[in-house]
Amino acid sequence: MYRLMVLYPPQENPEHFKEYYVKHHLPLAEKLPKMKAMRYSLDIKAIEGEAPYFCIFEADFESFEDMIEAMQSEQGQKVAQDVSNYATGEVQIIHFPITS
């Protein structure tokens, strides 16, 4: 399995982010081809001090190749282009194999 993770920094307008993200962005992301599972959290806390992220999104794929295919697909491009409609700051995207 392979995981894509999107890390959103603290937002200028958290309420707009939450509303748009849940109502508009997640329905786009749910249609990513070959995605096996997805999850997100808008309740990020740090053990100490301020959390460096406001939201975390994860998507699981069978393989690295499936993840790349999904991101390069027409739907993947729609998802990527939609980020500017709700998020401020530099979004970090990382990916890695999932081991058990």
Backbone as JSON Lines, residues from 0, in Angstrom:
{"i":0,"aa":"M","n":[0.84,-1.18,0.0],"ca":[0.0,0.0,0.0],"c":[0.88,1.25,0.0]}
{"i":1,"aa":"Y","n":[0.3,2.32,-0.47],"ca":[1.03,3.58,-0.59],"c":[0.12,4.72,-0.12]}
{"i":2,"aa":"R","n":[0.69,5.67,0.58],"ca":[-0.11,6.76,1.15],"c":[0.34,8.12,0.62]}
{"i":3,"aa":"L","n":[-0.64,8.94,0.31],"ca":[-0.45,10.35,-0.03],"c":[-0.97,11.13,1.17]}
{"i":4,"aa":"M","n":[-0.18,12.1,1.64],"ca":[-0.6,12.92,2.78],"c":[-0.47,14.39,2.41]}
{"i":5,"aa":"V","n":[-1.52,15.15,2.71],"ca":[-1.53,16.59,2.45],"c":[-1.62,17.29,3.8]}
{"i":6,"aa":"L","n":[-0.66,18.19,4.06],"ca":[-0.57,18.9,5.33],"c":[-0.83,20.39,5.08]}
{"i":7,"aa":"Y","n":[-1.91,20.87,5.67],"ca":[-2.31,22.26,5.5],"c":[-1.85,23.08,6.7]}
{"i":8,"aa":"P","n":[-1.19,24.22,6.49],"ca":[-0.75,25.07,7.6],"c":[-1.94,25.78,8.26]}
{"i":9,"aa":"P","n":[-1.72,26.44,9.39],"ca":[-2.79,27.25,9.99],"c":[-3.35,28.21,8.94]}
{"i":10,"aa":"Q","n":[-4.66,28.43,8.98],"ca":[-5.36,29.17,7.93],"c":[-5.76,30.57,8.37]}
{"i":11,"aa":"E","n":[-5.77,31.49,7.4],"ca":[-6.21,32.87,7.66],"c":[-7.69,32.9,8.01]}
{"i":12,"aa":"N","n":[-8.48,32.06,7.36],"ca":[-9.93,32.03,7.6],"c":[-10.34,30.57,7.85]}
{"i":13,"aa":"P","n":[-10.16,30.07,9.07],"ca":[-10.44,28.66,9.36],"c":[-11.88,28.24,9.07]}
{"i":14,"aa":"E","n":[-12.84,29.11,9.32],"ca":[-14.24,28.74,9.09],"c":[-14.53,28.54,7.61]}
{"i":15,"aa":"H","n":[-13.99,29.42,6.77],"ca":[-14.16,29.25,5.32],"c":[-13.51,27.95,4.88]}
{"i":16,"aa":"F","n":[-12.29,27.68,5.35],"ca":[-11.6,26.45,5.0],"c":[-12.49,25.25,5.33]}
{"i":17,"aa":"K","n":[-12.95,25.17,6.58],"ca":[-13.74,24.01,7.02],"c":[-14.99,23.82,6.16]}
{"i":18,"aa":"E","n":[-15.74,24.89,5.95],"ca":[-16.98,24.77,5.19],"c":[-16.72,24.34,3.76]}
{"i":19,"aa":"Y","n":[-15.78,25.01,3.09],"ca":[-15.5,24.69,1.69],"c":[-14.9,23.3,1.56]}
{"i":20,"aa":"Y","n":[-13.97,22.97,2.44],"ca":[-13.28,21.69,2.39],"c":[-14.25,20.52,2.49]}
{"i":21,"aa":"V","n":[-15.15,20.57,3.45],"ca":[-16.09,19.48,3.67],"c":[-17.17,19.42,2.58]}
{"i":22,"aa":"K","n":[-17.7,20.58,2.19],"ca":[-18.82,20.6,1.24],"c":[-18.4,20.47,-0.22]}
{"i":23,"aa":"H","n":[-17.2,20.96,-0.56],"ca":[-16.81,21.0,-1.97],"c":[-15.56,20.19,-2.3]}
{"i":24,"aa":"H","n":[-14.51,20.35,-1.49],"ca":[-13.25,19.71,-1.85],"c":[-13.26,18.19,-1.61]}
{"i":25,"aa":"L","n":[-13.71,17.76,-0.46],"ca":[-13.72,16.32,-0.19],"c":[-14.55,15.53,-1.19]}
{"i":26,"aa":"P","n":[-15.72,16.03,-1.63],"ca":[-16.44,15.29,-2.67],"c":[-15.64,15.14,-3.97]}
{"i":27,"aa":"L","n":[-14.8,16.12,-4.31],"ca":[-13.91,15.97,-5.47],"c":[-12.86,14.89,-5.2]}
{"i":28,"aa":"A","n":[-12.27,14.93,-4.02],"ca":[-11.21,13.98,-3.66],"c":[-11.74,12.55,-3.6]}
{"i":29,"aa":"E","n":[-12.99,12.38,-3.18],"ca":[-13.58,11.04,-3.09],"c":[-13.64,10.33,-4.43]}
{"i":30,"aa":"K","n":[-13.56,11.09,-5.51],"ca":[-13.65,10.52,-6.87],"c":[-12.29,10.23,-7.49]}
{"i":31,"aa":"L","n":[-11.21,10.35,-6.71],"ca":[-9.88,10.03,-7.27],"c":[-9.85,8.57,-7.71]}
{"i":32,"aa":"P","n":[-9.41,8.32,-8.93],"ca":[-9.36,6.93,-9.39],"c":[-8.32,6.12,-8.61]}
{"i":33,"aa":"K","n":[-8.64,4.86,-8.4],"ca":[-7.76,3.88,-7.75],"c":[-7.5,4.14,-6.28]}
{"i":34,"aa":"M","n":[-8.16,5.13,-5.68],"ca":[-7.97,5.38,-4.26],"c":[-8.71,4.3,-3.47]}
{"i":35,"aa":"K","n":[-8.03,3.7,-2.5],"ca":[-8.61,2.64,-1.69],"c":[-9.32,3.17,-0.45]}
{"i":36,"aa":"A","n":[-8.8,4.24,0.13],"ca":[-9.37,4.82,1.35],"c":[-8.88,6.25,1.48]}
{"i":37,"aa":"M","n":[-9.66,7.06,2.21],"ca":[-9.22,8.42,2.52],"c":[-9.71,8.78,3.91]}
{"i":38,"aa":"R","n":[-8.99,9.71,4.54],"ca":[-9.37,10.2,5.86],"c":[-8.79,11.59,6.02]}
{"i":39,"aa":"Y","n":[-9.36,12.34,6.95],"ca":[-8.85,13.68,7.2],"c":[-9.16,14.06,8.64]}
{"i":40,"aa":"S","n":[-8.47,15.09,9.11],"ca":[-8.75,15.64,10.42],"c":[-8.59,17.15,10.38]}
{"i":41,"aa":"L","n":[-9.56,17.83,11.0],"ca":[-9.5,19.28,11.17],"c":[-9.28,19.62,12.64]}
{"i":42,"aa":"D","n":[-8.83,18.66,13.41],"ca":[-8.66,18.83,14.85],"c":[-7.22,18.48,15.24]}
{"i":43,"aa":"I","n":[-6.27,19.16,14.64],"ca":[-4.85,18.87,14.84],"c":[-4.35,19.55,16.1]}
{"i":44,"aa":"K","n":[-3.7,18.8,16.95],"ca":[-3.15,19.33,18.2],"c":[-1.67,18.94,18.3]}
{"i":45,"aa":"A","n":[-0.9,19.79,18.93],"ca":[0.5,19.48,19.22],"c":[0.59,19.0,20.67]}
{"i":46,"aa":"I","n":[1.57,18.19,20.96],"ca":[1.81,17.76,22.35],"c":[2.12,18.99,23.2]}
{"i":47,"aa":"E","n":[2.96,19.87,22.65],"ca":[3.3,21.13,23.32],"c":[3.28,22.25,22.29]}
{"i":48,"aa":"G","n":[2.85,23.42,22.69],"ca":[2.86,24.58,21.79],"c":[1.78,24.49,20.73]}
{"i":49,"aa":"E","n":[1.98,25.28,19.68],"ca":[1.02,25.34,18.58],"c":[1.27,24.22,17.58]}
{"i":50,"aa":"A","n":[0.21,23.66,17.05],"ca":[0.34,22.64,16.01],"c":[0.79,23.31,14.71]}
{"i":51,"aa":"P","n":[1.72,22.68,13.98],"ca":[2.18,23.28,12.72],"c":[1.2,23.12,11.57]}
{"i":52,"aa":"Y","n":[0.14,22.33,11.79],"ca":[-0.84,22.07,10.74],"c":[-2.25,22.32,11.24]}
{"i":53,"aa":"F","n":[-3.11,22.73,10.31],"ca":[-4.51,22.97,10.59],"c":[-5.35,21.75,10.19]}
{"i":54,"aa":"C","n":[-4.94,21.11,9.1],"ca":[-5.69,19.97,8.56],"c":[-4.7,18.98,7.97]}
{"i":55,"aa":"I","n":[-5.04,17.69,8.1],"ca":[-4.26,16.63,7.48],"c":[-5.23,15.75,6.68]}
{"i":56,"aa":"F","n":[-4.85,15.46,5.44],"ca":[-5.62,14.56,4.57],"c":[-4.72,13.4,4.19]}
{"i":57,"aa":"E","n":[-5.29,12.2,4.18],"ca":[-4.56,11.0,3.76],"c":[-5.39,10.24,2.73]}
{"i":58,"aa":"A","n":[-4.72,9.73,1.72],"ca":[-5.35,8.86,0.72],"c":[-4.45,7.66,0.51]}
{"i":59,"aa":"D","n":[-5.05,6.48,0.51],"ca":[-4.3,5.24,0.33],"c":[-4.54,4.66,-1.05]}
{"i":60,"aa":"F","n":[-3.47,4.15,-1.64],"ca":[-3.5,3.52,-2.96],"c":[-2.78,2.18,-2.88]}
{"i":61,"aa":"E","n":[-3.05,1.33,-3.82],"ca":[-2.4,0.01,-3.85],"c":[-0.89,0.14,-4.09]}
{"i":62,"aa":"S","n":[-0.5,1.13,-4.89],"ca":[0.92,1.27,-5.24],"c":[1.27,2.74,-5.53]}
{"i":63,"aa":"F","n":[2.56,3.0,-5.61],"ca":[3.05,4.33,-6.0],"c":[2.51,4.68,-7.38]}
{"i":64,"aa":"E","n":[2.53,3.71,-8.29],"ca":[2.07,3.95,-9.66],"c":[0.59,4.33,-9.69]}
{"i":65,"aa":"D","n":[-0.22,3.68,-8.86],"ca":[-1.65,4.03,-8.79],"c":[-1.84,5.46,-8.26]}
{"i":66,"aa":"M","n":[-1.02,5.84,-7.28],"ca":[-1.1,7.2,-6.74],"c":[-0.76,8.22,-7.83]}
{"i":67,"aa":"I","n":[0.31,7.99,-8.56],"ca":[0.72,8.9,-9.63],"c":[-0.36,8.98,-10.7]}
{"i":68,"aa":"E","n":[-0.91,7.84,-11.08],"ca":[-1.98,7.82,-12.08],"c":[-3.18,8.63,-11.61]}
{"i":69,"aa":"A","n":[-3.55,8.49,-10.35],"ca":[-4.68,9.24,-9.8],"c":[-4.4,10.74,-9.82]}
{"i":70,"aa":"M","n":[-3.22,11.14,-9.41],"ca":[-2.89,12.56,-9.35],"c":[-2.78,13.19,-10.74]}
{"i":71,"aa":"Q","n":[-2.37,12.41,-11.73],"ca":[-2.24,12.93,-13.08],"c":[-3.53,12.84,-13.88]}
{"i":72,"aa":"S","n":[-4.53,12.17,-13.33],"ca":[-5.81,12.03,-14.02],"c":[-6.54,13.37,-14.09]}
{"i":73,"aa":"E","n":[-7.57,13.43,-14.89],"ca":[-8.39,14.64,-14.97],"c":[-8.97,14.98,-13.59]}
{"i":74,"aa":"Q","n":[-9.44,13.97,-12.86],"ca":[-9.99,14.21,-11.52],"c":[-8.9,14.69,-10.57]}
{"i":75,"aa":"G","n":[-7.73,14.11,-10.65],"ca":[-6.61,14.54,-9.8],"c":[-6.24,15.99,-10.05]}
{"i":76,"aa":"Q","n":[-6.29,16.41,-11.29],"ca":[-5.99,17.8,-11.63],"c":[-7.07,18.74,-11.09]}
{"i":77,"aa":"K","n":[-8.32,18.3,-11.12],"ca":[-9.41,19.11,-10.54],"c":[-9.2,19.28,-9.04]}
{"i":78,"aa":"V","n":[-8.82,18.21,-8.38],"ca":[-8.57,18.27,-6.93],"c":[-7.43,19.24,-6.64]}
{"i":79,"aa":"A","n":[-6.32,19.13,-7.36],"ca":[-5.16,20.0,-7.14],"c":[-5.51,21.47,-7.4]}
{"i":80,"aa":"Q","n":[-6.25,21.75,-8.46],"ca":[-6.6,23.12,-8.8],"c":[-7.58,23.74,-7.81]}
{"i":81,"aa":"D","n":[-8.34,22.92,-7.12],"ca":[-9.35,23.42,-6.19],"c":[-8.74,23.96,-4.89]}
{"i":82,"aa":"V","n":[-7.54,23.55,-4.56],"ca":[-6.92,23.94,-3.28],"c":[-6.91,25.45,-3.09]}
{"i":83,"aa":"S","n":[-6.65,26.2,-4.13],"ca":[-6.56,27.66,-4.0],"c":[-7.92,28.3,-3.67]}
{"i":84,"aa":"N","n":[-9.0,27.56,-3.79],"ca":[-10.33,28.09,-3.47],"c":[-10.61,28.15,-1.97]}
{"i":85,"aa":"Y","n":[-9.78,27.5,-1.15],"ca":[-10.07,27.48,0.28],"c":[-8.83,27.57,1.18]}
{"i":86,"aa":"A","n":[-7.68,27.19,0.68],"ca":[-6.49,27.12,1.54],"c":[-5.56,28.3,1.33]}
{"i":87,"aa":"T","n":[-4.96,28.75,2.44],"ca":[-3.93,29.78,2.39],"c":[-2.64,29.17,2.92]}
{"i":88,"aa":"G","n":[-1.52,29.73,2.53],"ca":[-0.23,29.22,2.97],"c":[0.24,28.07,2.09]}
{"i":89,"aa":"E","n":[1.45,27.64,2.32],"ca":[2.05,26.59,1.51],"c":[1.63,25.22,1.99]}
{"i":90,"aa":"V","n":[0.91,24.51,1.15],"ca":[0.46,23.15,1.44],"c":[1.62,22.19,1.18]}
{"i":91,"aa":"Q","n":[1.86,21.28,2.11],"ca":[2.9,20.26,1.95],"c":[2.26,18.96,1.51]}
{"i":92,"aa":"I","n":[2.8,18.33,0.48],"ca":[2.32,17.04,0.01],"c":[3.47,16.06,0.1]}
{"i":93,"aa":"I","n":[3.23,14.98,0.84],"ca":[4.25,13.93,0.98],"c":[3.61,12.59,0.63]}
{"i":94,"aa":"H","n":[4.45,11.61,0.34],"ca":[3.94,10.27,0.04],"c":[4.97,9.25,0.49]}
{"i":95,"aa":"F","n":[4.48,8.05,0.81],"ca":[5.35,7.02,1.36],"c":[4.67,5.66,1.33]}
{"i":96,"aa":"P","n":[5.46,4.59,1.29],"ca":[4.87,3.25,1.39],"c":[4.4,3.01,2.82]}
{"i":97,"aa":"I","n":[3.34,2.25,2.94],"ca":[2.81,1.89,4.26],"c":[3.34,0.5,4.59]}
{"i":98,"aa":"T","n":[3.99,0.38,5.7],"ca":[4.51,-0.92,6.13],"c":[3.79,-1.35,7.39]}
{"i":99,"aa":"S","n":[3.71,-2.64,7.57],"ca":[3.04,-3.13,8.79],"c":[4.02,-3.76,9.74]}
